[in-house]
Amino acid sequence: MLQRTSASRPASPARGKIRNKKILSYGIFVCIAVAMWYIINLGKTYNTEIWVPVEYQNPPEGMVIAGDPGRKLLLGVRATGFGLLRSYVYSRIDPVVIMLNQYPLGNISSSSQQFILSRQLVPFVNQALGKDISVLRIYPDSLLFRFSPRKTVKVPVVPVLEVSYKRQHMAVGPVRLRPDSVYVAGPVALVDTLRAVYTEQFSREELSDTLTASLRLIEQPRLLYSFTQTEMTLPVEQYTEATLTVPIRVVNKPDSLSVHTFPAAVTVRCKVGISAYDTLSASLFSAQVDFRNLSSEGRNLKALVNITQSPPWISGVTISPSNVEYLIELP
């Protein structure tokens, strides 16, 4: 007769549940112990050093900060663990703002630099960090600044766009910005090299209607802008193709000579928005041959035709023929 040993006895479901409960209880006690350890240690007081982000504003009248005085201060502090933790969290959000016009600036002999004694900033930084932290000192003992006369210039705003259009649609005019130029103030060395201010890149696909959007300017450090955002309008609509006959003009020729082109006109094809189709006419175009590029030797030579004027609200301009024969009549 066969006997079932204890090794072959199947595990009881009740035993598995009891084991899982024990593991869960153990995990809960471990978590509680760790939490209590952190709470006890966060309640203690420490003497330590911390870095805090800082921003300097209001330099002397008519001046700007020319160099980079640094974006962080090293502080010697006495604080509880809770205070240090709170300081770490909030310092990630807002820097400590120091108003330079509220503190006396000392001059360094034979140097364009000025300084503020760090101990003068202790009460303000102490207040900014809150009652849980006591600032003992600021490193280094003095903060150095180099100032430059402020200069203001007006420069154009250039939009940076990456757009595509639905089939049979196009932009029917240039991008319009309101405002389209910005006043920029800053150190002379920086402002004098500024030719334009660009926007952050704006992307949009499959446009079929006029687009309006707000574009942010790309700001450079140590420069002040009269505004940091502009409104953009890009007119978009469905287009059709138009064909016009435009006469050829010969420019830069002596009054004593006569120049004839064959043919006397070119066929211009372009894409135009449906709303502007009825206003399109040959008088809005200028097709030219430059006499300075012609040779007076021989007859019936080829000349290049250029479209030197066309409406800004069309696109895809082509001409036929692009080269014409010409005849120069000498006096």
Buried (B, 14 or more C-beta within 10 A) or exposed (E): EEEEEEEEEEEEEEEEEEEEEEEEEEEEEEEEEEEEEEEEEBEEEEEEEBEBBBEBEEBEEEBBBBBEBEEEBBBBBEBBBEBBBBBEEEBEEEBBEBEBEEBEBEEEEEEEBBBBBBEBBBEBBBEBBEEBBBBBBBEEEBBBBBBBEBBEBEBEBBBEBEBEBEEEBBBBBEBEBEEBBBEBBBBBEBBEEBEEBEBEEBEBEEBEEEBEBEBEBEEEEBBEBEEEEBEBBBBBBBBEEBEBEBBBBBEEBEEEBEBEBEEEBBBBEBBBBEEBEEEBEEEBBBBBBBBEEBEEEEEEBEBEBBBEEBBEBBBEEEBEEEEBBBEBEEE
